[in-house]
């Protein structure tokens, strides 16, 4: 959804102060920050209960380009969403890499690496679109800007270590080994066309998108992938890194819609992966701030693959004052099997040399060590994801109190894309249920205002020792992410639809 985070320059200025007494690191700290409202990183809730594959407003540029054909005239659509996100992660003492003498977490600092971390963040995101049939009956065009993938997070600090000289890094919370604060997003700039065969009520649609994606985040990390606060000599070991990468992709969407007068609407759509076949390459800079030398910047590439989405929907008017809706989606998150970071100048994805199959979750040895690359390339970090395909279903109903005022309710269920084996605080997801209510008022003939309130209730996730991120070898090994994950998002959506 939207993105609220400290400006990058300010965060870079903060790094030397944060690490004033912390030992140097050399590994990448790739920590994402997602506030999923559907599955995985999906956050498309613009349009509220009117955002779906049979909609007749301009959000159809994303949900189903064919549904633009259900709209008449010219529309300017402006949408804003405000999410209030509460999340927590409780890390058990059993997740600590080591305690006591000999390096790890000292006995007097167990709470530096175990216990509860939390956040409460307001997150805002805009969406804007325009559509017009240009006075014709056979074609409707639309264009829009929106952010269907993304999120942001700033975690609360641990007050027990606010001014600690012994363990200064611990003030950033027990979740810091995956995220302290950061944002990620994929912004879409979309153009769409719908062609109408009015005689049979059929509409066919096509869209094309330019997509701007970026990741900007800071987290704690040690070169050996542990959560050691001190080394075997008792010296501070914990470090920090910041990564800022971005890039452009392309994508498309196709759809079909059918309308039976003002009684029945059916819609289906397909939205491609960014870059169609996947393989996003984001370029930017990895910044390490070391205590023994000046700040070190390295040009890097981050590779990942975001999913394609299939949507289906139907709405029906059994009587003039009542509308019933049913729609769902299937998102192929299984393409998100890994993320890889390596120095710029390398073609392809060197992490493909790893055994990227689900057997890695039962046999972590498949990710042991760096692959044998002919050119001697060193992978900075390889992050196994092994996400699962996910889906959701929503039902809703509207009742027109008077012709100008529509009241509506909705409920839904979305499955989780993130398995317990690879969940971590920066990429939290769970099975979830939603409940919505709202109102739309046609204030004057050419001006409509709608408001939707939605509560997104995440079912708690307890990994119960099943998380495997700490079981691999470098460059895949990470701090243990076992624990209990909880989350809730309250969402306010407001839109204005001006028509001519």
Secondary structure, DSSP 8 states (H G I E B T S, - for coil): -------HHHHHHHHHHHTTTS----S---------SSSTTB---TTGGG-STT--STTHHHH-GGGGGG--SEEEEEEEEEEEEEEEEEE-GGG-S-BSSSSBB-GGGGGGTSEEEEEEEEEEEEEEEEEE-TT-SSEEEEEEEEEEEEEEEE----GGGTT-SS-GGGGG-GGGGT-SEEEEEEEEEEEEEEEEEGGGTEEEEEEEEEEEEEEEEEEE--TTS---SB-TTS-B---EEEEEEEEEEEEEEEEEEEEETTTEEEEEEEE-BTTBS--EEEEEEEEE--SSS--EEEEEEEEE----EEEEEEEEEEETTEEEEEEEEEE-GGG--EEEEEETT--S-GGGGS--SGGGGT-GGGG-S----TT---EEEEEE-----EEEEEEEEEEEEETTEEEEEEEEEE--SS-TTT-BTTB----EEEEEEEEEEEEETTEEEEEEEEEEEE--EE-TT---TTSS-TTT------SEEEEEEEEEEEEEEEE-
